Each structure stands twice: as structure tokens, then as C-alpha cells.
Amino acid sequence: MATDAMRYARFDHPKHGTYDHPEKVLKDEALSESEKQTVLEDWAASLKHILANDPHASDAQATKESLDEVIERLAAGRT
């Protein structure tokens, strides 16, 4: 199970790089606000697909919840 947890907590974005926690995306100064939004939304979409196939993937759910929180914080910073 530790392998699954690591798999869900890490995201390899094809254009913007690899992140091991949603917070790291938010803190990446090399990304614009819209690029951060893209990375976070792409990561969330990948986890949504995993959860649709395995609703009991608790590690994926925990990462998805972290992503949702970071996405909300990013959006709040724009207003």
C-alpha cells in the first residue's frame, strides 16, 4: 500500500514537471498563476479517474482533498 500512496501523492505533469505534494505546485515560482491552476486541475482530474475506478482508494482521496484545498486557496488569491 505504501507504493499506492506514493503513486497518488506524486504527479508528473508532461509540460510543467513533477510534484510530490499539491502545496509544491502552489509554491513553484517558475509557474504563472494559470499554469499552477492547470497543473492542479490536471492532477485532480487524474485522481478523479482513479477514484471512479476504485472509490476505496483512500490515499488517492486524501491527495484529492489536498488538491481541492490548494485549488481553492489559489482561486481566493486571484480575487
BASETI-731204 format. One record per residue (C-alpha): residue number from 1; residue in three letters; x, y negated, z. Coordinates in steps of 0.25 Angstrom, whole numbers, plus 5000, padded with zeros to 4 digits. Layout:
<rs>
R   k   r    u    v    w
R NUM ALA    X    Y    Z
...
</rs>
This chain:
<rs>
R   k   r    u    v    w
R   1 MET 5000 5000 5000
R   2 ALA 5012 4990 5002
R   3 THR 5014 4991 4987
R   4 ASP 5000 4987 4984
R   5 ALA 5001 4975 4994
R   6 MET 5014 4971 4987
R   7 ARG 5007 4972 4973
R   8 TYR 4995 4963 4977
R   9 ALA 5004 4953 4984
R  10 ARG 5013 4951 4972
R  11 PHE 5009 4944 4959
R  12 ASP 5017 4944 4947
R  13 HIS 5011 4932 4938
R  14 PRO 5016 4934 4924
R  15 LYS 5019 4919 4922
R  16 HIS 5022 4913 4936
R  17 GLY 5029 4924 4943
R  18 THR 5028 4934 4955
R  19 TYR 5022 4930 4968
R  20 ASP 5021 4939 4981
R  21 HIS 5010 4930 4988
R  22 PRO 5000 4920 4983
R  23 GLU 5006 4910 4992
R  24 LYS 5019 4911 4984
R  25 VAL 5011 4906 4972
R  26 LEU 5006 4894 4979
R  27 LYS 5020 4890 4983
R  28 ASP 5026 4892 4970
R  29 GLU 5031 4878 4966
R  30 ALA 5034 4883 4952
R  31 LEU 5019 4885 4949
R  32 SER 5009 4874 4946
R  33 GLU 4996 4874 4953
R  34 SER 4989 4880 4941
R  35 GLU 5000 4891 4940
R  36 LYS 4998 4894 4954
R  37 GLN 4983 4895 4952
R  38 THR 4986 4904 4940
R  39 VAL 4995 4914 4948
R  40 LEU 4986 4915 4960
R  41 GLU 4973 4917 4951
R  42 ASP 4981 4928 4943
R  43 TRP 4985 4935 4955
R  44 ALA 4971 4934 4961
R  45 ALA 4965 4940 4948
R  46 SER 4975 4952 4948
R  47 LEU 4971 4955 4963
R  48 LYS 4956 4954 4959
R  49 HIS 4958 4964 4949
R  50 ILE 4965 4973 4959
R  51 LEU 4954 4971 4969
R  52 ALA 4944 4974 4959
R  53 ASN 4950 4988 4957
R  54 ASP 4953 4990 4971
R  55 PRO 4945 4982 4981
R  56 HIS 4952 4988 4993
R  57 ALA 4966 4983 4989
R  58 SER 4967 4975 5002
R  59 ASP 4981 4970 4998
R  60 ALA 4976 4964 4985
R  61 GLN 4964 4958 4992
R  62 ALA 4973 4951 5003
R  63 THR 4982 4945 4992
R  64 LYS 4970 4941 4984
R  65 GLU 4965 4934 4997
R  66 SER 4978 4927 4998
R  67 LEU 4977 4923 4983
R  68 ASP 4963 4917 4985
R  69 GLU 4968 4909 4997
R  70 VAL 4980 4903 4989
R  71 ILE 4972 4900 4977
R  72 GLU 4962 4892 4986
R  73 ARG 4974 4884 4992
R  74 LEU 4979 4881 4978
R  75 ALA 4966 4876 4974
R  76 ALA 4964 4868 4986
R  77 GLY 4977 4861 4983
R  78 ARG 4973 4856 4970
R  79 THR 4961 4849 4975
</rs>
